[in-house]
Amino acid sequence: MVDHGEVVRRMNNTIFVRNEKGRIVEVVVDPEFEFTLDGRKATVYDVEPGVKLTRTAFRVVENVQYEAQ
Protein backbone atom coordinates (compact mmCIF):
# COMPACT_ATOMS: atom_id res chain seq x y z
CA MET A 1 0.00 0.00 0.00
CA VAL A 2 1.25 3.47 -0.88
CA ASP A 3 -0.23 6.45 0.97
CA HIS A 4 1.87 9.11 -0.75
CA GLY A 5 4.14 8.79 -3.74
CA GLU A 6 5.20 10.01 -7.13
CA VAL A 7 4.69 8.14 -10.38
CA VAL A 8 8.06 7.49 -12.03
CA ARG A 9 6.84 5.32 -14.92
CA ARG A 10 3.70 3.85 -16.47
CA MET A 11 3.48 0.83 -18.74
CA ASN A 12 -0.09 0.20 -19.92
CA ASN A 13 -2.10 -0.21 -16.69
CA THR A 14 0.95 -0.71 -14.44
CA ILE A 15 2.41 2.27 -12.62
CA PHE A 16 5.70 2.47 -10.77
CA VAL A 17 5.47 4.73 -7.74
CA ARG A 18 8.30 6.05 -5.55
CA ASN A 19 6.87 5.88 -2.03
CA GLU A 20 7.64 8.11 0.95
CA LYS A 21 10.59 5.83 1.87
CA GLY A 22 12.14 6.22 -1.58
CA ARG A 23 11.32 2.69 -2.71
CA ILE A 24 9.81 2.01 -6.13
CA VAL A 25 6.55 0.07 -5.89
CA GLU A 26 4.94 -1.61 -8.91
CA VAL A 27 1.15 -1.33 -8.91
CA VAL A 28 -1.17 -2.99 -11.42
CA VAL A 29 -4.27 -0.80 -11.64
CA ASP A 30 -7.69 -2.01 -12.77
CA PRO A 31 -8.41 -0.08 -15.99
CA GLU A 32 -11.89 0.77 -14.62
CA PHE A 33 -10.47 2.40 -11.45
CA GLU A 34 -10.98 6.17 -11.34
CA PHE A 35 -8.40 8.62 -10.03
CA THR A 36 -9.05 12.29 -9.37
CA LEU A 37 -6.39 14.37 -11.13
CA ASP A 38 -6.61 18.15 -10.88
CA GLY A 39 -10.26 17.87 -9.89
CA ARG A 40 -11.32 15.70 -12.82
CA LYS A 41 -11.89 11.97 -13.16
CA ALA A 42 -9.12 10.04 -14.86
CA THR A 43 -8.03 6.46 -15.52
CA VAL A 44 -4.63 4.85 -15.16
CA TYR A 45 -3.96 5.77 -18.80
CA ASP A 46 -4.08 9.46 -17.84
CA VAL A 47 -1.41 9.04 -15.14
CA GLU A 48 2.00 10.26 -16.29
CA PRO A 49 5.45 10.33 -14.65
CA GLY A 50 5.70 13.14 -12.14
CA VAL A 51 2.11 12.85 -10.93
CA LYS A 52 1.95 12.88 -7.15
CA LEU A 53 -0.53 10.42 -5.67
CA THR A 54 -2.25 10.50 -2.30
CA ARG A 55 -4.51 7.74 -1.07
CA THR A 56 -7.66 8.88 0.66
CA ALA A 57 -9.70 6.32 2.56
CA PHE A 58 -12.48 6.53 5.07
CA ARG A 59 -13.24 3.98 7.74
CA VAL A 60 -16.74 3.79 9.16
CA VAL A 61 -16.49 3.54 12.93
CA GLU A 62 -20.19 3.47 13.75
CA ASN A 63 -23.49 3.43 11.95
CA VAL A 64 -25.26 6.74 12.58
CA GLN A 65 -28.75 7.49 11.28
CA TYR A 66 -30.19 10.98 11.01
CA GLU A 67 -33.82 11.91 10.68
CA ALA A 68 -34.87 14.80 8.46
CA GLN A 69 -36.54 17.62 10.39
The first five atom37 places (N, CA, C, CB, O) and aatype in JSON, in Angstrom:
{
  "aatype": [12, 19, 3, 8, 7, 6, 19, 19, 1, 1, 12, 2, 2, 16, 9, 13, 19, 1, 2, 6, 11, 7, 1, 9, 19, 6, 19, 19, 19, 3, 14, 6, 13, 6, 13, 16, 10, 3, 7, 1, 11, 0, 16, 19, 18, 3, 19, 6, 14, 7, 19, 11, 10, 16, 1, 16, 0, 13, 1, 19, 19, 6, 2, 19, 5, 18, 6, 0, 5],
  "atom_mask": [
    [1, 1, 1, 1, 1],
    [1, 1, 1, 1, 1],
    [1, 1, 1, 1, 1],
    [1, 1, 1, 1, 1],
    [1, 1, 1, 0, 1],
    [1, 1, 1, 1, 1],
    [1, 1, 1, 1, 1],
    [1, 1, 1, 1, 1],
    [1, 1, 1, 1, 1],
    [1, 1, 1, 1, 1],
    [1, 1, 1, 1, 1],
    [1, 1, 1, 1, 1],
    [1, 1, 1, 1, 1],
    [1, 1, 1, 1, 1],
    [1, 1, 1, 1, 1],
    [1, 1, 1, 1, 1],
    [1, 1, 1, 1, 1],
    [1, 1, 1, 1, 1],
    [1, 1, 1, 1, 1],
    [1, 1, 1, 1, 1],
    [1, 1, 1, 1, 1],
    [1, 1, 1, 0, 1],
    [1, 1, 1, 1, 1],
    [1, 1, 1, 1, 1],
    [1, 1, 1, 1, 1],
    [1, 1, 1, 1, 1],
    [1, 1, 1, 1, 1],
    [1, 1, 1, 1, 1],
    [1, 1, 1, 1, 1],
    [1, 1, 1, 1, 1],
    [1, 1, 1, 1, 1],
    [1, 1, 1, 1, 1],
    [1, 1, 1, 1, 1],
    [1, 1, 1, 1, 1],
    [1, 1, 1, 1, 1],
    [1, 1, 1, 1, 1],
    [1, 1, 1, 1, 1],
    [1, 1, 1, 1, 1],
    [1, 1, 1, 0, 1],
    [1, 1, 1, 1, 1],
    [1, 1, 1, 1, 1],
    [1, 1, 1, 1, 1],
    [1, 1, 1, 1, 1],
    [1, 1, 1, 1, 1],
    [1, 1, 1, 1, 1],
    [1, 1, 1, 1, 1],
    [1, 1, 1, 1, 1],
    [1, 1, 1, 1, 1],
    [1, 1, 1, 1, 1],
    [1, 1, 1, 0, 1],
    [1, 1, 1, 1, 1],
    [1, 1, 1, 1, 1],
    [1, 1, 1, 1, 1],
    [1, 1, 1, 1, 1],
    [1, 1, 1, 1, 1],
    [1, 1, 1, 1, 1],
    [1, 1, 1, 1, 1],
    [1, 1, 1, 1, 1],
    [1, 1, 1, 1, 1],
    [1, 1, 1, 1, 1],
    [1, 1, 1, 1, 1],
    [1, 1, 1, 1, 1],
    [1, 1, 1, 1, 1],
    [1, 1, 1, 1, 1],
    [1, 1, 1, 1, 1],
    [1, 1, 1, 1, 1],
    [1, 1, 1, 1, 1],
    [1, 1, 1, 1, 1],
    [1, 1, 1, 1, 1]
  ],
  "atom_positions": [
    [[0.84, -1.17, 0.0], [0.0, 0.0, 0.0], [0.89, 1.24, 0.0], [-0.96, 0.0, 1.22], [1.89, 1.3, 0.72]],
    [[0.52, 2.2, -0.79], [1.25, 3.47, -0.88], [0.29, 4.58, -0.49], [1.85, 3.69, -2.32], [-0.74, 4.77, -1.15]],
    [[0.62, 5.33, 0.57], [-0.23, 6.45, 0.97], [0.11, 7.72, 0.2], [-0.1, 6.7, 2.45], [-0.78, 8.48, -0.19]],
    [[1.4, 7.94, -0.01], [1.87, 9.11, -0.75], [3.01, 8.66, -1.64], [2.32, 10.27, 0.23], [3.85, 7.86, -1.23]],
    [[3.05, 9.16, -2.85], [4.14, 8.79, -3.74], [4.09, 9.58, -5.02], [0.0, 0.0, 0.0], [3.16, 10.35, -5.27]],
    [[5.11, 9.35, -5.84], [5.2, 10.01, -7.13], [5.39, 8.97, -8.22], [6.36, 11.04, -7.16], [6.23, 8.08, -8.1]],
    [[4.6, 9.07, -9.27], [4.69, 8.14, -10.38], [6.01, 8.4, -11.11], [3.47, 8.29, -11.35], [6.3, 9.53, -11.5]],
    [[6.8, 7.34, -11.3], [8.06, 7.49, -12.03], [7.98, 6.87, -13.42], [9.19, 6.85, -11.24], [8.79, 7.19, -14.3]],
    [[6.98, 5.97, -13.61], [6.84, 5.32, -14.92], [5.47, 4.68, -15.01], [7.96, 4.26, -15.16], [4.9, 4.26, -13.99]],
    [[4.93, 4.6, -16.22], [3.7, 3.85, -16.47], [3.87, 3.0, -17.7], [2.49, 4.8, -16.63], [4.35, 3.48, -18.73]],
    [[3.49, 1.74, -17.6], [3.48, 0.83, -18.74], [2.08, 0.22, -18.8], [4.6, -0.29, -18.61], [1.72, -0.59, -17.95]],
    [[1.3, 0.63, -19.8], [-0.09, 0.2, -19.92], [-0.83, 0.52, -18.63], [-0.18, -1.32, -20.24], [-0.93, 1.69, -18.26]],
    [[-1.37, -0.49, -17.93], [-2.1, -0.21, -16.69], [-1.27, -0.52, -15.44], [-3.38, -1.01, -16.66], [-1.83, -0.75, -14.37]],
    [[0.04, -0.53, -15.58], [0.95, -0.71, -14.44], [1.7, 0.59, -14.21], [1.94, -1.9, -14.7], [2.3, 1.15, -15.12]],
    [[1.65, 1.06, -12.96], [2.41, 2.27, -12.62], [3.5, 1.91, -11.62], [1.48, 3.37, -12.04], [3.35, 0.99, -10.81]],
    [[4.59, 2.63, -11.69], [5.7, 2.47, -10.77], [5.76, 3.75, -9.95], [7.06, 2.19, -11.53], [5.94, 4.85, -10.48]],
    [[5.6, 3.59, -8.64], [5.47, 4.73, -7.74], [6.62, 4.73, -6.74], [4.12, 4.7, -7.01], [6.91, 3.71, -6.12]],
    [[7.27, 5.89, -6.59], [8.3, 6.05, -5.55], [7.54, 6.46, -4.29], [9.41, 7.13, -5.95], [6.91, 7.51, -4.25]],
    [[7.62, 5.6, -3.26], [6.87, 5.88, -2.03], [7.63, 6.84, -1.13], [6.56, 4.59, -1.29], [8.73, 7.28, -1.46]],
    [[7.04, 7.14, 0.03], [7.64, 8.11, 0.95], [8.97, 7.64, 1.53], [6.68, 8.4, 2.07], [9.7, 8.45, 2.1]],
    [[9.3, 6.35, 1.4], [10.59, 5.83, 1.87], [11.62, 5.77, 0.75], [10.41, 4.45, 2.48], [12.75, 5.33, 0.97]],
    [[11.23, 6.21, -0.45], [12.14, 6.22, -1.58], [12.16, 4.94, -2.38], [0.0, 0.0, 0.0], [12.91, 4.83, -3.35]],
    [[11.37, 3.96, -2.0], [11.32, 2.69, -2.71], [10.37, 2.79, -3.89], [10.89, 1.54, -1.77], [9.37, 3.51, -3.84]],
    [[10.68, 2.07, -4.97], [9.81, 2.01, -6.13], [8.87, 0.82, -5.96], [10.65, 1.9, -7.46], [9.31, -0.31, -5.76]],
    [[7.58, 1.09, -6.05], [6.55, 0.07, -5.89], [5.82, -0.09, -7.22], [5.56, 0.42, -4.74], [5.4, 0.9, -7.82]],
    [[5.67, -1.32, -7.68], [4.94, -1.61, -8.91], [3.49, -1.9, -8.56], [5.58, -2.81, -9.68], [3.2, -2.75, -7.71]],
    [[2.57, -1.18, -9.21], [1.15, -1.33, -8.91], [0.39, -1.57, -10.21], [0.6, -0.07, -8.16], [0.42, -0.75, -11.13]],
    [[-0.3, -2.71, -10.28], [-1.17, -2.99, -11.42], [-2.54, -2.42, -11.07], [-1.24, -4.54, -11.74], [-3.14, -2.79, -10.06]],
    [[-3.03, -1.52, -11.92], [-4.27, -0.8, -11.64], [-5.38, -1.32, -12.56], [-4.09, 0.72, -11.82], [-5.18, -1.44, -13.77]],
    [[-6.53, -1.62, -11.98], [-7.69, -2.01, -12.77], [-8.02, -0.87, -13.73], [-8.92, -2.36, -11.85], [-8.18, 0.27, -13.29]],
    [[-8.13, -1.15, -15.03], [-8.41, -0.08, -15.99], [-9.7, 0.69, -15.72], [-8.48, -0.65, -17.37], [-9.86, 1.82, -16.19]],
    [[-10.63, 0.1, -14.96], [-11.89, 0.77, -14.62], [-11.76, 1.68, -13.4], [-12.97, -0.27, -14.37], [-12.67, 2.47, -13.13]],
    [[-10.65, 1.58, -12.65], [-10.47, 2.4, -11.45], [-10.37, 3.87, -11.84], [-9.19, 1.96, -10.68], [-9.73, 4.22, -12.83]],
    [[-11.02, 4.74, -11.05], [-10.98, 6.17, -11.34], [-10.13, 6.92, -10.32], [-12.38, 6.74, -11.36], [-10.32, 6.78, -9.11]],
    [[-9.2, 7.7, -10.83], [-8.4, 8.62, -10.03], [-9.07, 9.99, -10.11], [-6.91, 8.68, -10.54], [-9.93, 10.21, -10.97]],
    [[-8.7, 10.88, -9.23], [-9.05, 12.29, -9.37], [-7.75, 13.04, -9.59], [-9.84, 12.83, -8.11], [-6.9, 13.11, -8.7]],
    [[-7.6, 13.6, -10.78], [-6.39, 14.37, -11.13], [-6.81, 15.79, -11.45], [-5.64, 13.73, -12.33], [-7.59, 16.03, -12.36]],
    [[-6.28, 16.73, -10.68], [-6.61, 18.15, -10.88], [-8.12, 18.38, -10.9], [-5.99, 18.65, -12.19], [-8.63, 19.18, -11.69]],
    [[-8.83, 17.67, -10.02], [-10.26, 17.87, -9.89], [-11.12, 17.17, -10.92], [0.0, 0.0, 0.0], [-12.34, 17.34, -10.92]],
    [[-10.53, 16.4, -11.8], [-11.32, 15.7, -12.82], [-11.07, 14.2, -12.72], [-10.98, 16.21, -14.24], [-10.03, 13.76, -12.24]],
    [[-12.03, 13.42, -13.17], [-11.89, 11.97, -13.16], [-10.92, 11.54, -14.24], [-13.26, 11.28, -13.35], [-10.9, 12.09, -15.34]],
    [[-10.12, 10.53, -13.92], [-9.12, 10.04, -14.86], [-8.92, 8.54, -14.64], [-7.78, 10.82, -14.69], [-9.25, 8.01, -13.59]],
    [[-8.37, 7.88, -15.64], [-8.03, 6.46, -15.52], [-6.51, 6.33, -15.42], [-8.58, 5.64, -16.73], [-5.78, 7.31, -15.49]],
    [[-6.07, 5.1, -15.26], [-4.63, 4.85, -15.16], [-3.9, 5.33, -16.42], [-4.36, 3.35, -14.93], [-2.72, 5.67, -16.36]],
    [[-4.59, 5.35, -17.55], [-3.96, 5.77, -18.8], [-3.71, 7.27, -18.86], [-4.81, 5.34, -19.98], [-2.98, 7.75, -19.73]],
    [[-4.32, 8.02, -17.94], [-4.08, 9.46, -17.84], [-2.93, 9.8, -16.91], [-5.33, 10.16, -17.38], [-2.48, 10.95, -16.88]],
    [[-2.47, 8.82, -16.14], [-1.41, 9.04, -15.14], [-0.06, 9.05, -15.85], [-1.45, 7.95, -14.02], [0.28, 8.1, -16.56]],
    [[0.69, 10.1, -15.65], [2.0, 10.26, -16.29], [3.09, 10.38, -15.23], [2.0, 11.5, -17.22], [2.8, 10.7, -14.08]],
    [[4.35, 10.13, -15.6], [5.45, 10.33, -14.65], [5.42, 11.75, -14.1], [6.81, 10.05, -15.33], [5.16, 12.72, -14.82]],
    [[5.69, 11.86, -12.81], [5.7, 13.14, -12.14], [4.43, 13.42, -11.36], [0.0, 0.0, 0.0], [4.4, 14.32, -10.51]],
    [[3.37, 12.66, -11.65], [2.11, 12.85, -10.93], [2.29, 12.39, -9.49], [0.94, 12.07, -11.61], [2.79, 11.3, -9.23]],
    [[1.88, 13.23, -8.56], [1.95, 12.88, -7.15], [0.61, 12.28, -6.74], [2.3, 14.13, -6.27], [-0.45, 12.84, -7.02]],
    [[0.67, 11.14, -6.07], [-0.53, 10.42, -5.67], [-0.68, 10.45, -4.16], [-0.49, 8.97, -6.18], [0.3, 10.35, -3.42]],
    [[-1.92, 10.58, -3.72], [-2.25, 10.5, -2.3], [-3.47, 9.61, -2.16], [-2.51, 11.92, -1.68], [-4.48, 9.81, -2.84]],
    [[-3.37, 8.65, -1.29], [-4.51, 7.74, -1.07], [-5.41, 8.37, -0.02], [-4.04, 6.31, -0.62], [-4.94, 8.83, 1.03]],
    [[-6.68, 8.4, -0.3], [-7.66, 8.88, 0.66], [-8.62, 7.74, 0.93], [-8.42, 10.16, 0.14], [-9.21, 7.17, 0.01]],
    [[-8.79, 7.4, 2.19], [-9.7, 6.32, 2.56], [-10.45, 6.72, 3.81], [-8.93, 4.99, 2.77], [-9.93, 7.42, 4.68]],
    [[-11.66, 6.27, 3.89], [-12.48, 6.53, 5.07], [-12.82, 5.2, 5.7], [-13.76, 7.34, 4.71], [-13.06, 4.21, 5.01]],
    [[-12.85, 5.18, 7.01], [-13.24, 3.98, 7.74], [-14.47, 4.33, 8.55], [-12.08, 3.44, 8.65], [-14.46, 5.29, 9.32]],
    [[-15.53, 3.56, 8.4], [-16.74, 3.79, 9.16], [-16.55, 3.19, 10.54], [-17.99, 3.17, 8.45], [-16.26, 2.0, 10.68]],
    [[-16.7, 4.02, 11.57], [-16.49, 3.54, 12.93], [-17.79, 3.24, 13.65], [-15.7, 4.55, 13.71], [-17.8, 2.5, 14.63]],
    [[-18.89, 3.81, 13.18], [-20.19, 3.47, 13.75], [-21.27, 3.84, 12.74], [-20.42, 4.21, 15.1], [-21.09, 4.71, 11.89]],
    [[-22.37, 3.18, 12.85], [-23.49, 3.43, 11.95], [-24.39, 4.47, 12.61], [-24.27, 2.11, 11.63], [-25.01, 4.19, 13.63]],
    [[-24.46, 5.65, 12.03], [-25.26, 6.74, 12.58], [-26.39, 7.05, 11.62], [-24.39, 8.0, 12.85], [-26.16, 7.2, 10.42]],
    [[-27.61, 7.15, 12.13], [-28.75, 7.49, 11.28], [-29.28, 8.85, 11.71], [-29.86, 6.4, 11.36], [-29.37, 9.15, 12.9]],
    [[-29.63, 9.66, 10.74], [-30.19, 10.98, 11.01], [-31.59, 11.05, 10.44], [-29.29, 12.11, 10.4], [-31.88, 10.5, 9.37]],
    [[-32.46, 11.72, 11.16], [-33.82, 11.91, 10.68], [-33.96, 13.34, 10.16], [-34.88, 11.62, 11.79], [-33.47, 14.29, 10.78]],
    [[-34.63, 13.47, 9.03], [-34.87, 14.8, 8.46], [-35.86, 15.54, 9.34], [-35.39, 14.72, 7.0], [-36.83, 14.95, 9.81]],
    [[-35.63, 16.82, 9.56], [-36.54, 17.62, 10.39], [-37.27, 18.64, 9.56], [-35.77, 18.33, 11.5], [-38.08, 19.4, 10.09]]
  ]
}
